[in-house]
Amino acid sequence: MADKEDNAIPAEHAPASVRIRQRIERARKRFHANDNIADFLEPGDLDALLAEVEEGMRTVLQSLVIDIDNDHNTRDTARRVAKMYLTEVFAGRYVAPPAVTEFPNAESLNELMIVGPITVRSACSHHFCPIMGRLWIGLMPNEHSNLIGLSKYARLAEWIMSRPQIQEEAIAQIAEILMSKVSPDGLAVVMEADHFCMHWRGVKDEAVMINSAMRGSFLKDHTLRSEFLALLNLRKRD
Ligand SMILES: Nc1nc2c(ncn2[C@@H]2O[C@H](COP(=O)(O)OP(=O)(O)OP(=O)(O)O)[C@@H](O)[C@H]2O)c(=O)[nH]1
């Protein structure tokens, strides 16, 4: 019987996704839908993935019995979808985190600061349907904290959200990266989002999901937490 190794595709001929997956597995890292895998990409990999996803999407469209050879509207859809996934809506899986300059808290500021609402866009891991929402970030710095530019909150959130997500994990990832960049005394994150897997299909309900992640002094200090929540302008319901 032929040795299993004999049938293995030589690494250089394996599809890009297989080569990348092997690197990740060798490093014993995770590659769930909402994980960033930029560290495992080599030059040229993204273009190779684009061609591979396009080919896969072409097969999906053919399986949906769409005449992609003669339908002028869907002729380039496979390429468009591949590009949209890899370079736009799921780019946060494939690119390194945005550069964030951290400034020392030279004046030892220790007053509540709130940023928001930041618009967030994602897609649910379950159906790949859009998630559109708003995010508020509350920070209580201390003398050891870093201060980061205001725009960086939106850039970091976008990096996390442009992956297939579920809202509960997305907010935890946002809290984790902010804790590591800012080292605040306390951090509060609130997200309110529409899930189109509920609006457009399935149960067809307009309900929104609101969730929060509290860290440090926001967990211990009820007054601080109440002050933060009172200052948010959450959607007014009819
Ligand atoms: N907890 C959580 N659920 C989500 C999120 N986004 C989408 N969902 C839900 O994921 C679930 C997937 O459910 P399944 O039962 O596996 O799939 P389904 O049969 O298509 O479900 P229906 O949507 O009820 O038709 C649905 O209830 C979605 O509403 C999210 O961010 N968090």
The ligand as an SDF file (V2000), in Angstrom:
LIG
                    3D

 32 34  0  0  0  0  0  0  0  0999 V2000
  -25.9990   34.7480   20.3130 N   0  0  0  0  0  0  0  0  0  0  0  0
  -25.9500   35.2640   19.0830 C   0  0  0  0  0  0  0  0  0  0  0  0
  -26.7210   34.7250   18.1380 N   0  0  0  0  0  0  0  0  0  0  0  0
  -26.6600   35.2720   16.9010 C   0  0  0  0  0  0  0  0  0  0  0  0
  -25.8330   36.3520   16.5730 C   0  0  0  0  0  0  0  0  0  0  0  0
  -26.0140   36.6230   15.2620 N   0  0  0  0  0  0  0  0  0  0  0  0
  -26.9160   35.7430   14.8150 C   0  0  0  0  0  0  0  0  0  0  0  0
  -27.3480   34.9190   15.7970 N   0  0  0  0  0  0  0  0  0  0  0  0
  -28.3240   33.8220   15.8060 C   0  0  0  0  0  0  0  0  0  0  0  0
  -27.7150   32.6060   15.4470 O   0  0  0  0  0  0  0  0  0  0  0  0
  -28.7380   31.6400   15.3730 C   0  0  0  0  0  0  0  0  0  0  0  0
  -28.3790   30.5300   14.4090 C   0  0  0  0  0  0  0  0  0  0  0  0
  -29.3410   29.5730   14.6370 O   0  0  0  0  0  0  0  0  0  0  0  0
  -29.5200   28.1360   13.9640 P   0  0  0  0  0  0  0  0  0  0  0  0
  -30.6660   27.4940   14.6520 O   0  0  0  0  0  0  0  0  0  0  0  0
  -28.2690   27.3850   13.9500 O   0  0  0  0  0  0  0  0  0  0  0  0
  -29.8870   28.5150   12.4570 O   0  0  0  0  0  0  0  0  0  0  0  0
  -31.3130   28.7270   11.7820 P   0  0  0  0  0  0  0  0  0  0  0  0
  -32.0990   27.4700   11.8510 O   0  0  0  0  0  0  0  0  0  0  0  0
  -31.0460   29.3150   10.4310 O   0  0  0  0  0  0  0  0  0  0  0  0
  -31.9660   29.7890   12.7710 O   0  0  0  0  0  0  0  0  0  0  0  0
  -33.1240   30.8750   12.5630 P   0  0  0  0  0  0  0  0  0  0  0  0
  -32.3930   32.1930   12.4400 O   0  0  0  0  0  0  0  0  0  0  0  0
  -33.9450   30.8140   13.8080 O   0  0  0  0  0  0  0  0  0  0  0  0
  -33.8910   30.5330   11.3370 O   0  0  0  0  0  0  0  0  0  0  0  0
  -29.9960   32.4290   15.0190 C   0  0  0  0  0  0  0  0  0  0  0  0
  -30.8730   32.3550   16.1220 O   0  0  0  0  0  0  0  0  0  0  0  0
  -29.4940   33.8620   14.8530 C   0  0  0  0  0  0  0  0  0  0  0  0
  -30.4630   34.8220   15.1860 O   0  0  0  0  0  0  0  0  0  0  0  0
  -25.0320   36.8850   17.5970 C   0  0  0  0  0  0  0  0  0  0  0  0
  -24.2510   37.8290   17.4070 O   0  0  0  0  0  0  0  0  0  0  0  0
  -25.1220   36.3130   18.8290 N   0  0  0  0  0  0  0  0  0  0  0  0
  1  2  1  0
  2  3  2  0
  2 32  1  0
  3  4  1  0
  4  5  2  0
  4  8  1  0
  5  6  1  0
  5 30  1  0
  6  7  2  0
  7  8  1  0
  8  9  1  0
  9 10  1  0
  9 28  1  0
 10 11  1  0
 11 12  1  0
 11 26  1  0
 12 13  1  0
 13 14  1  0
 14 15  2  0
 14 16  1  0
 14 17  1  0
 17 18  1  0
 18 19  2  0
 18 20  1  0
 18 21  1  0
 21 22  1  0
 22 23  2  0
 22 24  1  0
 22 25  1  0
 26 27  1  0
 26 28  1  0
 28 29  1  0
 30 31  2  0
 30 32  1  0
M  END
$$$$
